[in-house]
Amino acid sequence: MLNNYTYLDNASMTRLDERVLEEMQKCFFENYAIPTSESGYSMGIESREILDNSRKIIADTLGTSKQEIIFTSGNTESSNIALKGTLMAWTQRKKRENENNLNTEDKIKNHVITSSIEDFSVLNTSKSLEKLGFQVKFLDVDPDGFIDPEDLKNSITNETIIVSIQHANQEIGTVQDLETIGKICKEKGVLFHTDATHSFTRLPLNINKTPVDLISISAHTIHGPAGIGALYIRKGTPLLKWMDGGFQEFNLRGGTENIPGAVGFAKAIQLVNEDENQRLLKMRDHLIDRILNEVPKTILNGHPTNRTPQNVNITFEYVEGESITLHLDMRGFGVSTGSACFSRSLDPSHVILGIGGNPERAHGSVRLTLGRFNTMEEMDAVADALAQVVENLRKISPLGMK
């Protein structure tokens, strides 16, 4: 079946590029020693050089130095380190000041700001912080998924420590204005973190142009291996080691380094180019146009153009997204849905609800995300299949449309 299967859930996971695997294999059978310092044995020194070179490739892509990049297991860990690490550093500093009886207004800071449509790596971390006693402000978004910069500005108080706003949304693809957000945070003197998992290499992101302090990225969305990510930490950003262990990653993240993963991540970055991104953009727009023009009663979720080049998210009224997904699967297409029945959670998509949609709109949503190995012919094939599936389901739908 897989030979004739069209995979369109690349926001969840991408197929590993064979060229990435080829680079990784060397680390399993040739350069497999644990990285050591320059005073160590030769294989360990070579492993250190390989790891540092992979770190430099990531740093160069972001326009920073390799000393500001630490490897993690993925975007979830990166975002946990970014939020909990900075807050732990602040809490520790506050404790020292209290012990020394220092009178400073900084001692009262315990406030975090994020958006209501963040990915779970930030959303649930923020909810966890609330249970620990931190105050969290979840900013509302407009119908396209954008936060209001004025709302952000007015929400920052003397107690605010960090703002975490994603670059691009995982479900609807909407791309936030990081430069404006970053400038507000800089003017207000608060830290700024962004989850760039779904935009990294697909959209411009350079820390020399965008005043951001921490960036979470991952390899699994760009045809790299799963289980490897990175966190950019601007020099001088207060961050306490969150996962104890050894002294790896500049003593900010304990644990044996995943060298094959780091090498695969770096290679995956090198393989992405602007021609590929433009090809994804053309396929995205072609698919959106066909669905909206040929299937009645449909809603495009997210901004029409200011969205990642690989994201299509459509709500089909009067039908369940779960049913569409299952019928498309039987026809050889893999897509995802915001339906609660299809999720491990019992709740409908918090993103669709966050942009003003009701549960019915969330239940009827289908996300199709494109990748390197998709073709324009597949866009036409899935558009044809969607039109047929939706028409057939609406004929038997109890929701009203026949």
PESUL-V882691 format. One record per helix or strand. SS is the DSSP state (h for helix, s for strand). FROM is the first residue (numbers start at 1). LEN is the number of residues. If there is no record, write none. Layout:
SS,FROM,LEN
SS,FROM,LEN
This chain:
h,2,3
s,6,2
s,9,1
h,18,12
h,42,21
h,66,3
s,69,4
h,75,25
h,105,4
s,111,5
h,120,12
s,135,5
s,141,1
s,147,1
h,149,7
s,160,5
s,168,1
s,174,2
h,178,11
s,191,5
s,200,1
s,203,1
s,214,5
s,229,5
h,248,4
h,259,13
h,274,21
s,298,3
s,307,1
s,311,6
h,321,10
s,333,2
s,336,2
h,340,3
h,350,5
h,359,5
s,365,5
h,376,20
